[in-house]
Amino acid sequence: MKDALIQKVDRSAPVKGKAAKKDKDTDPTAGWVLNKCKILVPYILEPVAMDCEMVLAGSAQRSSSVLARVSIVAQNGHVIYDKMVKPMAKIVDYLTPITGFTKNSFTNAIDHRVCAREVDSILRDRIVVGHGLINDFKVLMFSHPAMLTRDLATYSKFQRAGKAAKLRELAQEQLGKTIQESTHDSVEDARVAMEIYAQHKVEWEKSLSTQFGYKLAQHRRVVVKRAAQEEKHRELQALLAAKRLEKADRKRKREESRKESDDDDDDDDDDDESSSSEAEAKEGSGDDSGSESESSDSDSD
């Protein structure tokens, strides 16, 4: 029964059938749902990739990296989240040659607290892929479980002489792609990180099984159960909403029918009044004719 439950809600499973495949091909967000922050997200067991861009803020004498942009993509590369963020201190260097940011880049930026809440709603209980995620989590000011973190910068296979290989180097080496030629693009960087992870996913996850095997299995069971409950709740809410709409529609139709009936009654009343007026007019005309006849008879006498 447990396997049946997982199969029912696990949208990360391979899509079967031509129709289902067509839906996935035409709509990259097929099967996604709105989370508590009203952000459209993929199924909880699907990993996401994140990349952040920073600027320097503080003072000329003492500055530090602060969050400026957050981008999160799904495993199919579709953008889930991409927003500019207002730094919590005065910007002293936009790092324009690297970020491409200027003062105008922050015109529609959101508050850091809002961003942190929205990002947390997407990442919570989910495998997160990236490069240098420790720095991204630091500027976001929250942590993520180690067993759900897939950081290319710390993966042993991508170490070069004891140091982390740069994402640009990994993109060229693993994917044959050239990135970051001018400025950095956090969406592009997140997509590249996801592609590299996808190539090494089986081996990577297997290497973690000895360290987090039981915890990961337990985590999967918990989130699958929760996802099933949430799905049931959404279905119930949709059913209730449909019933409310149906009830409102019935009420509207009753009111329209009542109004039409009232209009018909008014027309009948108008017809009755018109008929009565005509009858009265005829009676009045008859009385006048009778009076004239009587008057003529009197004159002849």
N, C-alpha and C positions, 0 to 999 in steps of 0.2 A: 504493500500500500504506500509505503514511503517513496519507493521508486516512481510510482504512479503520480504522486503529489509533486515530486521534483520535475517530472516530465511535463506536467501540466503548466507549471509556472516558469520553467527554465527556458527563457527565450534566447539564451546564448547557444542552445543546441542547434545542430545543423538544420537548415530549413529544407523541408521535403516538399516535393511537388512543384510543378511549373508555376502554378498560381502564386504559391507562397514565395517562390524565388523572384517572381516578377514584382511582388510587393516590396521585397527587400531591395531590389535593384532600383525601383522607381522612387522609393521613399526610404532614405537612410535612417529615419527616426521611427520606422515601423515597430510597434510594440513598446515604444517608450511611454513613460508616464510622468505626470507632474509630481514633483516632490513637495515637501512642506513649504518651500520657498517659491513655489509655482514655477520651478525650472524643469524643463523637459529633460529627463535623464533615461539612460538605458537600464536594463534589468540589473539588479544589484550584484549578480555574479560576473558581470562583464567588467573587465578592468578599464580604467581611464588613464590618460597620460596628461601631465600638467607641466607647465613651464611658466616661470615668473620673470619679469624684467624689473630691475631696480634702478633707482637714482640715488644720488648722495644728498643727504639732508642734515641740518644742524647749523653749524657755524663754520666760518672759514678756518677757524683754529681746530675745531673738532667736529668731524662729520662721520656719518655711517650710512650704510646701504639701507634703504627703505623701499617698501613695496610700491610699484608704479603701475604694473599691469599683470593680470592673471589670465592665462589661457588654459582651457581644459578641453581635450578631444576624446571621442569615443574610440573603440578599437577599429572602427571602420574609417576613422579619420574625420568624421563629422564633428564640427565645433559644438560643444555643449555650453561653453561659457567663455567669454572674452571681454573683459572690462578694464578700463583704466581706473586707477585708485588714487584718491587724494592722499599725499604723504602726510604723516602725522606731525611733521616738522617742516620748517622752511627749506625749500630746495636750494642747494648751493651749487649743484652741478647736475645738469640733465643727462650727462654722458652721451650727448647727441651723436658722436661718431659711432657709438656702439648701439644705442637704443633707437636713435632717430627721433627722440622726443624733443619737443620744444615747449614753451609755456602754453601755447595753444592746444597742445595734445591733451591737456587736463581740463578742458572746458566742460566736458560732460562726465568728469570723473566722479565716482561714488565714494562715500565715506568708508574708511578702513574697516570699521566695525560691521557695516552692512556687507562688505565683501567677504570678511572672515566668516560671517554667519552663512552666507550663500555657498561659499566654497566648502565649508564643513558639511552642509546638507548634501552636497554632491559626493564628497570623498568618504564620508562616514561608512564604515563596514565594507569598504571597497578596496580592491587592489589598485594601487596608484603607481604608475610608471613615470620615470623622468630621469633627468641627468642633473646631479647636484641637488637632489630633493631636500637634503638637510638644510641647505641655504634657503630654499623656497619655503619650507615649513617655518624656518626661523623668522623670516620677514612677515609671514602670515600670522605669526604668534600663536601657533598651536602645533601639537604633535600628532603623529600618526603611528599606529602599531607597526613594529618592525616586521612582523609576519605578513603584513599587507603592503609593505613598501618594496618596490622593485627599482632600485637606483642603479643606473648604468655606471655611475661614477664609483660605486663600491663593489660591483660584481667582479669577482676574481678573474674571470676570463677576459675582462677589458682593462686589466691593470697593465701598465707599461713601465717596467723598471721600478715597480713598487708605487707608481703614481697613477692616478686616474687619467685615462685617455680623454681628450677633449671630444665633445659631441661632434664637432666638425670633422675630426679625424675618423671617428667611428662611422659617420655617415658615408664618408668616402670609402672606407675599408669594408664595411658590411653591406652597404646598399649601392655603392657606386654613385652616390649623389654629392653634389657640391652645395653647401649651405653657408650662410653667414659671410657671403662675399663682401657685402657692404655693412648694413646694419643687421642686428639680430631680429628675428620675427618669432615671438613666443609660440604662435600657432604652428608654424613650420617646425620649430624645434620639438614641440610636443608630438607632432605627427611622426617625425623621424625617430624619436625615442620609442614610440609605440611600434613602429615597423621593425626596429632592431629587436625589441622584446619579443615580438611575434615570431621572429626567426629562431630565437633561442628559448622560447617559452617552455617546451617540454623538458629540455635539459635543465633549465633554471629551476623550474618547479620541483623537479626530481631531486635536485641538490638541497632543496629546503625541506624535503619530506622528513629527513632524519632529525632536523632541528625543530620544525614546527608541525610535523605531520599530524599528530593528534589534535593540536590546537586548530589547525586549518580545517580539518574534517569537522570538528565540533562547531567551528565558526560557520562553515557552510550549512550545516544542519539548522543552526539557529536562524541565519538570514533567509534561508529558503522557507522555513516555517513562518517567519515574520512576513516575507513577501507574499506568501499564500494568504495570510490573514489580511494584509493590506489590499490584496486583489479582491478578496471577498467583500471587504468594506467598501471598496470603490464600486463594485457591482451593485451592492445594496444601495449605495447613495445614488447611483445612476437609475436604479429601479424606482426609488422614491421620487427622484426628480421627474422621471417620466410620468409617474402617477400624478404628481402635482400639475404637470403640464396638461395631462389628460383631463383632470378635474377642472382646471381653469378653462380649457377648451369647451367642455360640456356646459359650464356656467355661462360662458360667452354665447354659446349657441342658444341656450334657454332664454337669455336676455334678448337676443336678436329675434327669436320666435315670439316672445312676449310683446316686443315692440311692434313687430309686424301685425300681431293680433290686435293690438291697441289701435294701430293705424286703420285697420280694416273696420273696427268698431266705429271709429270716428267718421269714416266714409259712409257707413250705413246710417249713422245719426244724421249726417248732412243730407243724405238722400231722403230720409224720413221727414226732415224739416222742410226740404224743398217740396216734397209731395204735399205736405200739410199746407204749405204756403199757397201752392197752386190750387188746392181744393178750396181753401178759404177765399182765394181770389175769384174762383168760379162761382162760389156761393154768393159772394158780394155782387158779382155781375148779374146773377139771377135775381137778386133782390132789387137791384136797380131797374131791371127790365120790368119786373112786376109793378113797381111804383109808377113807372112811366105809363104802363097800360091802364092802371087805375086812374091816373090823371087824365088820360085821353077820354076814358069813359065818362068822367065827370064833366068834361068840357062839352061833350056831345049832348049830355042831358041838359 
